[in-house]
Amino acid sequence: MNNNLGNNNGGCYGIGEIEEEKEFLQHPKPPVKLPRRSKEHVMPVIFIDEKMLAEQNRRSKIYLANQMLS
């Protein structure tokens, strides 16, 4: 007789599937090594001066005011 009661419908585990899950948890896969990034991929540093900051604040205030009015 087959002990595998569920065929993974609605998240029901059969006995065989639980054993497979235990086996998998005991022998996890090794971590995937990501390729090393070269120096060119480093994000450039963006310097924000006072004028840019003031303009951004002005735009965000206008945007928020328009959102509240609509």
ZIBEL-V750995 format. One record per backbone hydrogen bond with DSSP energy under -1.0 kcal/mol. NH is the residue of the N-H (numbers start at 0). CO is the residue of the C=O. E is the energy in kcal/mol with one decimal. If there is no record, write none. Layout:
nh = (NH/NH)
co = (CO/CO)
e = (E/E)
This chain:
nh = (4/11/14/17/18/19/20/21/22/23/24/25/26/40/41/52/53/54/55/56/57/58/59/60/61/62/63/64/65/66/67/68/69)
co = (2/8/2/13/14/15/16/17/18/19/20/21/22/37/38/48/49/50/51/52/53/54/55/56/57/58/59/60/61/62/63/64/65)
e = (-1.5/-1.1/-1.1/-1.9/-1.9/-2.2/-2.2/-2.5/-2.5/-2.4/-2.4/-1.9/-1.3/-1.5/-1.3/-2.1/-2.7/-2.4/-2.3/-2.4/-2.4/-2.5/-2.5/-2.2/-2.2/-2.5/-2.5/-2.4/-2.4/-2.2/-2.1/-1.9/-1.8)
